[in-house]
Amino acid sequence: MTSPLEGLDPALNQPKRLAAIAMIAASTSCDFAFLRDQLQLNDSDLSRHMTALNHAGHVTVRKTGRGRGSTTTYSITPAGRAAYGRHRDTLTAFLAAHDPSTPSP
């Protein structure tokens, strides 16, 4: 018997990581400042979560420039897109199956 939560990705269980990958998946890329401002995170918190997503193989990191003029940009990887899709589909199915407003058969 498989768990109804088997499709959840441990790297995406953190709400901030899930929100970040959702934003990145909806575009070709997102830069650090945009993610920080949209998610209302401080630099350190966002950096920690993006490092975890990068280490999980879900995003790639591209740095351009040096010093104050540098830009860090994130793009979703094919593996990250697949993991995000499975994670989202698993959550959606689980929540739908346990929706208290849906009458039981």
Phi and psi in degrees as a GROMACS rama.xvg file:
@    title "Ramachandran Plot"
@    xaxis  label "Phi"
@    yaxis  label "Psi"
@TYPE xy
-94.206  149.945  THR-2
-73.8158  141.845  SER-3
-67.4378  -9.78269  PRO-4
-108.107  12.7537  LEU-5
-58.6675  -29.577  GLU-6
-80.8357  -2.43631  GLY-7
-74.0487  137.558  LEU-8
-97.2512  123.056  ASP-9
-56.2866  -32.6094  PRO-10
-69.6696  -19.5311  ALA-11
-103.243  3.3462  LEU-12
-70.8864  -22.5956  ASN-13
-74.0079  125.901  GLN-14
-55.5303  -37.2126  PRO-15
-68.3145  -36.6713  LYS-16
-69.4277  -41.1411  ARG-17
-62.5969  -43.1344  LEU-18
-63.6103  -41.89  ALA-19
-64.968  -45.6041  ALA-20
-70.0199  -30.4973  ILE-21
-63.3265  -41.9665  ALA-22
-67.8207  -41.7208  MET-23
-67.8908  -38.2222  ILE-24
-65.7105  -25.1626  ALA-25
-84.0948  -0.895992  ALA-26
-141.725  176.177  SER-27
-76.1252  -32.4323  THR-28
-166.537  162.622  SER-29
-136.799  140.061  CYS-30
-92.5427  162.761  ASP-31
-55.4898  -48.1248  PHE-32
-62.2817  -40.1886  ALA-33
-62.9958  -48.4142  PHE-34
-61.2209  -44.799  LEU-35
-57.6867  -46.4968  ARG-36
-70.4123  -43.2242  ASP-37
-67.4355  -38.0923  GLN-38
-90.1828  -5.61149  LEU-39
54.5048  51.2418  GLN-40
-112.871  157.991  LEU-41
-83.558  165.461  ASN-42
-56.0852  -45.2674  ASP-43
-63.0342  -45.0813  SER-44
-63.8129  -47.6244  ASP-45
-63.4186  -42.5238  LEU-46
-59.0279  -43.2101  SER-47
-62.0598  -44.9406  ARG-48
-69.4439  -38.1228  HIS-49
-70.1133  -34.1391  MET-50
-63.1442  -41.5183  THR-51
-63.4297  -42.1553  ALA-52
-66.1656  -36.3126  LEU-53
-67.2887  -44.4839  ASN-54
-65.3449  -29.1497  HIS-55
-77.2819  -8.76692  ALA-56
83.5237  15.2313  GLY-57
-88.2846  -26.2212  HIS-58
-136.007  153.797  VAL-59
-106.122  154.535  THR-60
-119.369  132.019  VAL-61
-126.667  125.689  ARG-62
-112.758  131.65  LYS-63
-125.992  147.321  THR-64
78.6046  179.484  GLY-65
-139.094  150.935  ARG-66
67.3731  -142.922  GLY-67
-63.4327  -25.3925  ARG-68
-89.8951  7.35393  GLY-69
-77.1682  153.771  SER-70
-132.388  134.691  THR-71
-110.731  125.506  THR-72
-122.666  140.522  THR-73
-116.921  139.695  TYR-74
-130.368  147.655  SER-75
-79.676  142.034  ILE-76
-89.505  163.923  THR-77
-57.4612  -40.29  PRO-78
-65.3163  -38.6276  ALA-79
-65.9525  -39.9007  GLY-80
-62.9948  -42.3396  ARG-81
-65.944  -44.053  ALA-82
-63.7519  -42.5662  ALA-83
-63.6579  -43.1781  TYR-84
-61.0574  -46.3166  GLY-85
-62.5669  -44.0533  ARG-86
-60.9317  -48.9563  HIS-87
-62.3176  -45.5583  ARG-88
-63.9011  -39.4304  ASP-89
-64.9319  -45.3291  THR-90
-62.0777  -43.8585  LEU-91
-61.2897  -46.9771  THR-92
-64.797  -42.6662  ALA-93
-64.0023  -45.7833  PHE-94
-66.1387  -38.9757  LEU-95
-64.6537  -39.1267  ALA-96
-70.0882  -20.3695  ALA-97
-118.361  27.7778  HIS-98
-79.0234  115.78  ASP-99
-65.903  -16.7836  PRO-100
-86.0271  -7.89902  SER-101
-93.0024  124.526  THR-102
-66.9508  142.92  PRO-103
-76.9445  146.752  SER-104
